[in-house]
Amino acid sequence: MSSEVLENLLKKDIHEDTWEWWKSHLYFLRQDQDFYEAEAVFKEFSMYKSRPCEFDS
């Protein structure tokens, strides 16, 4: 594999791990009824997720 292919795979893994981390973090905040923090995390992630990413397609 070329270094470019490996780099793209690494970026995809990081993107997927970040997505899973945000979802689990939001879930735990909601379970703890920390709704203000959950809303802030949701809004921050929504801005992050709304940026175009080649891995979303």
PDB file as gemmi writes it, atoms N, CA and C in Angstrom:
CRYST1    1.000    1.000    1.000  90.00  90.00  90.00 P 1                      
ATOM      1  N   MET A   1       0.839  -1.191   0.000  1.00  0.00           N  
ATOM      2  CA  MET A   1       0.000   0.000   0.000  1.00  0.00           C  
ATOM      3  C   MET A   1       0.877   1.246   0.000  1.00  0.00           C  
ATOM      4  N   SER A   2       0.405   2.225  -0.701  1.00  0.00           N  
ATOM      5  CA  SER A   2       1.155   3.480  -0.735  1.00  0.00           C  
ATOM      6  C   SER A   2       0.931   4.255   0.561  1.00  0.00           C  
ATOM      7  N   SER A   3       1.804   5.177   0.817  1.00  0.00           N  
ATOM      8  CA  SER A   3       1.672   5.981   2.038  1.00  0.00           C  
ATOM      9  C   SER A   3       0.410   6.839   1.998  1.00  0.00           C  
ATOM     10  N   GLU A   4      -0.005   7.248   0.798  1.00  0.00           N  
ATOM     11  CA  GLU A   4      -1.235   8.045   0.677  1.00  0.00           C  
ATOM     12  C   GLU A   4      -2.461   7.221   1.071  1.00  0.00           C  
ATOM     13  N   VAL A   5      -2.497   5.971   0.647  1.00  0.00           N  
ATOM     14  CA  VAL A   5      -3.613   5.086   1.001  1.00  0.00           C  
ATOM     15  C   VAL A   5      -3.632   4.854   2.509  1.00  0.00           C  
ATOM     16  N   LEU A   6      -2.473   4.592   3.085  1.00  0.00           N  
ATOM     17  CA  LEU A   6      -2.393   4.385   4.533  1.00  0.00           C  
ATOM     18  C   LEU A   6      -2.819   5.631   5.300  1.00  0.00           C  
ATOM     19  N   GLU A   7      -2.401   6.790   4.816  1.00  0.00           N  
ATOM     20  CA  GLU A   7      -2.783   8.042   5.469  1.00  0.00           C  
ATOM     21  C   GLU A   7      -4.298   8.247   5.411  1.00  0.00           C  
ATOM     22  N   ASN A   8      -4.910   7.958   4.273  1.00  0.00           N  
ATOM     23  CA  ASN A   8      -6.366   8.089   4.151  1.00  0.00           C  
ATOM     24  C   ASN A   8      -7.095   7.113   5.063  1.00  0.00           C  
ATOM     25  N   LEU A   9      -6.588   5.892   5.191  1.00  0.00           N  
ATOM     26  CA  LEU A   9      -7.197   4.921   6.104  1.00  0.00           C  
ATOM     27  C   LEU A   9      -7.092   5.396   7.550  1.00  0.00           C  
ATOM     28  N   LEU A  10      -5.952   5.949   7.917  1.00  0.00           N  
ATOM     29  CA  LEU A  10      -5.767   6.472   9.269  1.00  0.00           C  
ATOM     30  C   LEU A  10      -6.727   7.623   9.540  1.00  0.00           C  
ATOM     31  N   LYS A  11      -6.866   8.534   8.575  1.00  0.00           N  
ATOM     32  CA  LYS A  11      -7.793   9.655   8.742  1.00  0.00           C  
ATOM     33  C   LYS A  11      -9.223   9.160   8.899  1.00  0.00           C  
ATOM     34  N   LYS A  12      -9.589   8.140   8.135  1.00  0.00           N  
ATOM     35  CA  LYS A  12     -10.941   7.586   8.234  1.00  0.00           C  
ATOM     36  C   LYS A  12     -11.157   6.970   9.613  1.00  0.00           C  
ATOM     37  N   ASP A  13     -10.176   6.215  10.114  1.00  0.00           N  
ATOM     38  CA  ASP A  13     -10.288   5.625  11.448  1.00  0.00           C  
ATOM     39  C   ASP A  13     -10.429   6.697  12.519  1.00  0.00           C  
ATOM     40  N   ILE A  14      -9.647   7.758  12.422  1.00  0.00           N  
ATOM     41  CA  ILE A  14      -9.730   8.854  13.394  1.00  0.00           C  
ATOM     42  C   ILE A  14     -11.103   9.504  13.327  1.00  0.00           C  
ATOM     43  N   HIS A  15     -11.604   9.724  12.119  1.00  0.00           N  
ATOM     44  CA  HIS A  15     -12.928  10.336  11.943  1.00  0.00           C  
ATOM     45  C   HIS A  15     -14.013   9.462  12.581  1.00  0.00           C  
ATOM     46  N   GLU A  16     -13.964   8.150  12.336  1.00  0.00           N  
ATOM     47  CA  GLU A  16     -14.963   7.241  12.896  1.00  0.00           C  
ATOM     48  C   GLU A  16     -14.848   7.158  14.411  1.00  0.00           C  
ATOM     49  N   ASP A  17     -13.622   7.122  14.945  1.00  0.00           N  
ATOM     50  CA  ASP A  17     -13.432   7.089  16.395  1.00  0.00           C  
ATOM     51  C   ASP A  17     -13.954   8.361  17.046  1.00  0.00           C  
ATOM     52  N   THR A  18     -13.720   9.505  16.404  1.00  0.00           N  
ATOM     53  CA  THR A  18     -14.214  10.776  16.937  1.00  0.00           C  
ATOM     54  C   THR A  18     -15.729  10.777  16.987  1.00  0.00           C  
ATOM     55  N   TRP A  19     -16.361  10.306  15.923  1.00  0.00           N  
ATOM     56  CA  TRP A  19     -17.824  10.225  15.864  1.00  0.00           C  
ATOM     57  C   TRP A  19     -18.354   9.348  16.994  1.00  0.00           C  
ATOM     58  N   GLU A  20     -17.752   8.190  17.210  1.00  0.00           N  
ATOM     59  CA  GLU A  20     -18.194   7.284  18.279  1.00  0.00           C  
ATOM     60  C   GLU A  20     -17.972   7.913  19.654  1.00  0.00           C  
ATOM     61  N   TRP A  21     -16.851   8.612  19.841  1.00  0.00           N  
ATOM     62  CA  TRP A  21     -16.576   9.246  21.125  1.00  0.00           C  
ATOM     63  C   TRP A  21     -17.628  10.304  21.427  1.00  0.00           C  
ATOM     64  N   TRP A  22     -17.950  11.147  20.435  1.00  0.00           N  
ATOM     65  CA  TRP A  22     -18.945  12.196  20.654  1.00  0.00           C  
ATOM     66  C   TRP A  22     -20.304  11.599  20.990  1.00  0.00           C  
ATOM     67  N   LYS A  23     -20.713  10.558  20.289  1.00  0.00           N  
ATOM     68  CA  LYS A  23     -22.013   9.933  20.558  1.00  0.00           C  
ATOM     69  C   LYS A  23     -22.056   9.368  21.971  1.00  0.00           C  
ATOM     70  N   SER A  24     -21.004   8.671  22.383  1.00  0.00           N  
ATOM     71  CA  SER A  24     -21.002   8.088  23.723  1.00  0.00           C  
ATOM     72  C   SER A  24     -20.925   9.167  24.799  1.00  0.00           C  
ATOM     73  N   HIS A  25     -20.161  10.221  24.553  1.00  0.00           N  
ATOM     74  CA  HIS A  25     -20.057  11.322  25.516  1.00  0.00           C  
ATOM     75  C   HIS A  25     -21.420  11.992  25.710  1.00  0.00           C  
ATOM     76  N   LEU A  26     -22.104  12.238  24.619  1.00  0.00           N  
ATOM     77  CA  LEU A  26     -23.436  12.838  24.682  1.00  0.00           C  
ATOM     78  C   LEU A  26     -24.413  11.927  25.420  1.00  0.00           C  
ATOM     79  N   TYR A  27     -24.343  10.638  25.174  1.00  0.00           N  
ATOM     80  CA  TYR A  27     -25.210   9.668  25.848  1.00  0.00           C  
ATOM     81  C   TYR A  27     -24.996   9.711  27.365  1.00  0.00           C  
ATOM     82  N   PHE A  28     -23.738   9.688  27.810  1.00  0.00           N  
ATOM     83  CA  PHE A  28     -23.462   9.705  29.248  1.00  0.00           C  
ATOM     84  C   PHE A  28     -23.896  11.011  29.901  1.00  0.00           C  
ATOM     85  N   LEU A  29     -23.716  12.121  29.209  1.00  0.00           N  
ATOM     86  CA  LEU A  29     -24.174  13.401  29.761  1.00  0.00           C  
ATOM     87  C   LEU A  29     -25.688  13.407  29.927  1.00  0.00           C  
ATOM     88  N   ARG A  30     -26.389  12.874  28.959  1.00  0.00           N  
ATOM     89  CA  ARG A  30     -27.855  12.824  29.048  1.00  0.00           C  
ATOM     90  C   ARG A  30     -28.292  11.873  30.159  1.00  0.00           C  
ATOM     91  N   GLN A  31     -27.580  10.759  30.339  1.00  0.00           N  
ATOM     92  CA  GLN A  31     -27.913   9.822  31.407  1.00  0.00           C  
ATOM     93  C   GLN A  31     -27.717  10.464  32.781  1.00  0.00           C  
ATOM     94  N   ASP A  32     -26.697  11.303  32.898  1.00  0.00           N  
ATOM     95  CA  ASP A  32     -26.436  12.015  34.157  1.00  0.00           C  
ATOM     96  C   ASP A  32     -27.322  13.242  34.318  1.00  0.00           C  
ATOM     97  N   GLN A  33     -28.193  13.474  33.352  1.00  0.00           N  
ATOM     98  CA  GLN A  33     -29.104  14.614  33.311  1.00  0.00           C  
ATOM     99  C   GLN A  33     -28.352  15.945  33.358  1.00  0.00           C  
ATOM    100  N   ASP A  34     -27.194  15.960  32.744  1.00  0.00           N  
ATOM    101  CA  ASP A  34     -26.419  17.190  32.596  1.00  0.00           C  
ATOM    102  C   ASP A  34     -26.785  17.789  31.237  1.00  0.00           C  
ATOM    103  N   PHE A  35     -28.005  18.308  31.170  1.00  0.00           N  
ATOM    104  CA  PHE A  35     -28.570  18.713  29.890  1.00  0.00           C  
ATOM    105  C   PHE A  35     -27.886  19.941  29.291  1.00  0.00           C  
ATOM    106  N   TYR A  36     -27.415  20.851  30.135  1.00  0.00           N  
ATOM    107  CA  TYR A  36     -26.730  22.034  29.608  1.00  0.00           C  
ATOM    108  C   TYR A  36     -25.425  21.632  28.919  1.00  0.00           C  
ATOM    109  N   GLU A  37     -24.670  20.766  29.569  1.00  0.00           N  
ATOM    110  CA  GLU A  37     -23.416  20.299  28.968  1.00  0.00           C  
ATOM    111  C   GLU A  37     -23.695  19.447  27.726  1.00  0.00           C  
ATOM    112  N   ALA A  38     -24.731  18.622  27.789  1.00  0.00           N  
ATOM    113  CA  ALA A  38     -25.096  17.798  26.629  1.00  0.00           C  
ATOM    114  C   ALA A  38     -25.469  18.676  25.440  1.00  0.00           C  
ATOM    115  N   GLU A  39     -26.203  19.750  25.699  1.00  0.00           N  
ATOM    116  CA  GLU A  39     -26.578  20.660  24.615  1.00  0.00           C  
ATOM    117  C   GLU A  39     -25.339  21.338  24.027  1.00  0.00           C  
ATOM    118  N   ALA A  40     -24.413  21.741  24.893  1.00  0.00           N  
ATOM    119  CA  ALA A  40     -23.185  22.383  24.411  1.00  0.00           C  
ATOM    120  C   ALA A  40     -22.361  21.412  23.566  1.00  0.00           C  
ATOM    121  N   VAL A  41     -22.254  20.171  24.013  1.00  0.00           N  
ATOM    122  CA  VAL A  41     -21.516  19.158  23.256  1.00  0.00           C  
ATOM    123  C   VAL A  41     -22.198  18.910  21.917  1.00  0.00           C  
ATOM    124  N   PHE A  42     -23.523  18.818  21.939  1.00  0.00           N  
ATOM    125  CA  PHE A  42     -24.271  18.586  20.703  1.00  0.00           C  
ATOM    126  C   PHE A  42     -24.041  19.717  19.706  1.00  0.00           C  
ATOM    127  N   LYS A  43     -24.129  20.957  20.195  1.00  0.00           N  
ATOM    128  CA  LYS A  43     -23.937  22.104  19.296  1.00  0.00           C  
ATOM    129  C   LYS A  43     -22.514  22.141  18.747  1.00  0.00           C  
ATOM    130  N   GLU A  44     -21.535  21.865  19.596  1.00  0.00           N  
ATOM    131  CA  GLU A  44     -20.145  21.855  19.138  1.00  0.00           C  
ATOM    132  C   GLU A  44     -19.942  20.764  18.089  1.00  0.00           C  
ATOM    133  N   PHE A  45     -20.487  19.588  18.344  1.00  0.00           N  
ATOM    134  CA  PHE A  45     -20.319  18.495  17.400  1.00  0.00           C  
ATOM    135  C   PHE A  45     -21.075  18.757  16.108  1.00  0.00           C  
ATOM    136  N   SER A  46     -22.238  19.393  16.197  1.00  0.00           N  
ATOM    137  CA  SER A  46     -23.016  19.699  14.996  1.00  0.00           C  
ATOM    138  C   SER A  46     -22.225  20.608  14.064  1.00  0.00           C  
ATOM    139  N   MET A  47     -21.506  21.562  14.633  1.00  0.00           N  
ATOM    140  CA  MET A  47     -20.674  22.439  13.801  1.00  0.00           C  
ATOM    141  C   MET A  47     -19.550  21.634  13.162  1.00  0.00           C  
ATOM    142  N   TYR A  48     -18.961  20.724  13.941  1.00  0.00           N  
ATOM    143  CA  TYR A  48     -17.878  19.883  13.434  1.00  0.00           C  
ATOM    144  C   TYR A  48     -18.392  18.962  12.332  1.00  0.00           C  
ATOM    145  N   LYS A  49     -19.532  18.351  12.566  1.00  0.00           N  
ATOM    146  CA  LYS A  49     -20.079  17.371  11.635  1.00  0.00           C  
ATOM    147  C   LYS A  49     -20.614  18.028  10.370  1.00  0.00           C  
ATOM    148  N   SER A  50     -20.990  19.297  10.442  1.00  0.00           N  
ATOM    149  CA  SER A  50     -21.566  19.961   9.275  1.00  0.00           C  
ATOM    150  C   SER A  50     -20.512  20.326   8.232  1.00  0.00           C  
ATOM    151  N   ARG A  51     -19.243  20.284   8.621  1.00  0.00           N  
ATOM    152  CA  ARG A  51     -18.187  20.551   7.639  1.00  0.00           C  
ATOM    153  C   ARG A  51     -18.092  19.372   6.680  1.00  0.00           C  
ATOM    154  N   PRO A  52     -17.895  19.636   5.401  1.00  0.00           N  
ATOM    155  CA  PRO A  52     -17.785  18.535   4.442  1.00  0.00           C  
ATOM    156  C   PRO A  52     -16.573  17.657   4.740  1.00  0.00           C  
ATOM    157  N   CYS A  53     -16.769  16.375   4.598  1.00  0.00           N  
ATOM    158  CA  CYS A  53     -15.686  15.433   4.843  1.00  0.00           C  
ATOM    159  C   CYS A  53     -15.753  14.346   3.781  1.00  0.00           C  
ATOM    160  N   GLU A  54     -14.615  14.008   3.242  1.00  0.00           N  
ATOM    161  CA  GLU A  54     -14.584  13.011   2.174  1.00  0.00           C  
ATOM    162  C   GLU A  54     -14.995  11.628   2.654  1.00  0.00           C  
ATOM    163  N   PHE A  55     -14.979  11.384   3.974  1.00  0.00           N  
ATOM    164  CA  PHE A  55     -15.299  10.061   4.499  1.00  0.00           C  
ATOM    165  C   PHE A  55     -16.789   9.867   4.718  1.00  0.00           C  
ATOM    166  N   ASP A  56     -17.584  10.942   4.662  1.00  0.00           N  
ATOM    167  CA  ASP A  56     -19.019  10.844   4.890  1.00  0.00           C  
ATOM    168  C   ASP A  56     -19.764  10.296   3.684  1.00  0.00           C  
ATOM    169  N   SER A  57     -19.175  10.360   2.527  1.00  0.00           N  
ATOM    170  CA  SER A  57     -19.881   9.914   1.328  1.00  0.00           C  
ATOM    171  C   SER A  57     -19.707   8.434   1.084  1.00  0.00           C  
TER     172      SER A  57                                                      
END                                                                             
